């Protein structure tokens, strides 16, 4: 990411998280189910529970392999430049975090595979406020205290928290990396994790390795050496103004706090530093808005700048050898091994190095051009232009079918673009409008194998809710010959693979959280229709079979008491009066045929109109019997 790039996500009010992630082992059952109920979960060979695995298995993992986290109610996975990679449904996760959906398969280092399940939160989050005050150890450097009440907090030299000192201490600021470290909350504790910075992050004088450590009250936190060194103080409890956004304070030319906000900030700072003198709000950096995990873990690979190396850091660091020196030593040793002088031909070496650099540049250009559609998608998503992003995804997939990454992202933006309007139409009972929106989604999903099942679920849900509303709700009558085919069809569409349908609907919820309540209502309506199907629809089926058999056998007399019995036993089964009327008309025609009353029969046949399908289907047979009776001139047609 360029230094001045806009972060991937700019959402001021985070969405409440409704789900926990459960990782179900696919390849190694000894790890068991892993439930992730914290905002950030670390994957690495030294992390729990992976550290307890067999050596030959976890050896394939990197120490800082991947991170799984929640952002704005959505789950993501980010690879941290691991040696053996991370995939989601076979697609490699690279510099950009990948959203996780119910049913995804994630694989670490090609050996550890897990199935993702999104389940309702086991324990609701505890409401508490945590404030970290970082007070400079040295008072002669003019550093401002930092009061942090928004997490995660990214330590970065391009953030104004540290960039403000660039004029006064340019080298020291450059010892802070662009993505240096971050502070985050887990189970109410503050953790600090180094993000692979050049000059390191030191907690209590010890350089952080791959794992995050708890930032204890009173601990010393040093960033990139011995200049930015702070004493940490942790305060838990209410704050005066938890809505304070990221602010700058102090110093000529910087933004000062408004009077009301400054007063609130002073109260917060005073509460967090009860054991030290009160903090001057005009000389304090207040950080109240959280950075984005998406921004923290989405880092374009870039060469370390020379000015990021800190040879004068007082805190001990491991010696580093430049890549160029290592290459020269390797060439010299290789020359000696083959009987040479051990002195490489640096002119030739530079020529080959230049050629290699040119090839790498060409490769980077090709990769940049190929990545243009993805960058365009990222920009549209960051701007919230989901409808345009859905169109771009469809156009790309029409040219590049089967691209798993674009299919996943296309499905997500399509749901975010269209489902809110679809929900509004459904709530207004504008079912034709809802069907039209589904039609638009089907067009945009025609090249997207992941989006099509989701759109099909919306179509089914729309049909069920339309039927439910138009017939009158839970206690509406079951209209024989009309409702039972619709009820059966809706239930059959769900029952063909209920688990798969539920996973698809859960996936829509992960994209559009407000979809959860209507989805729950639809499942409730489905259960009522299933109950009606087992009682009333089954009864209607038995009655129709009895009518067909009676007409085939010309034994109609038992039908009348049967209809009376069904009226009493199944009060919500309607349409029985129409059957009674058709039965009487049918029996009257047969009676007149047996009596030989030709004129009466002719008049009756002209006016005869049956209302129910079984009698309509036998009208032609009845007409043939009446004609035969008239021709024979008898009172009984055979």
Secondary structure, DSSP 8 states (H G I E B T S, - for coil): --TT---S---SS-----EEEEEEESS-GGG--EEE-SSEEEESTTSTTGGGS-HHHHTTS-SS-EEEEEETTEEEEEE-S-SS-EEETTEE--SS-EE--TT-EEEETTTEEEEEEEEE-SS------EEEEEEES-SSS---EEEE-SSSEEE-TTSHHHHTTTTT-HHHHHTS-TT-EEEEEETTEEEEEE-S-SS-EEETTEE--SS-EE--TT-EEEETTTTEEEEEEEEES--S-TT------SSTTS----HHHHHHHHHHHHHHTTTS----GGGEEEE-S---HHHHH--------GGG--TT-SS-------HHHHHHHHHHHHHHHTTS-S---HHHHHHHHHHHHHHHHHHHHHHHHHTHHHHHHHHHHHTT-HHHHHHHHHHHHHHSTT-HHHHHHHHHHHHHHHHHHHHHHHHTT-HHHHHHHHHHHHHHTTT-HHHHHHHHHHHHHHHHHHHHHHHTSTT--EETTTHHHHHHHHHHHHHTTHHHHHHHHHHHHHH-TTHHHHHHHHHHHHHHHHHHIIIIIHHHHHHHHHHHHHHHHT--HHHHHHHHHHHHH-TTEE-HHHHHHHHHHHHHHHHHHHHT-HHHHHHHHHH----SHHHHHTHHHHHHHHHHHHHHT-SS--
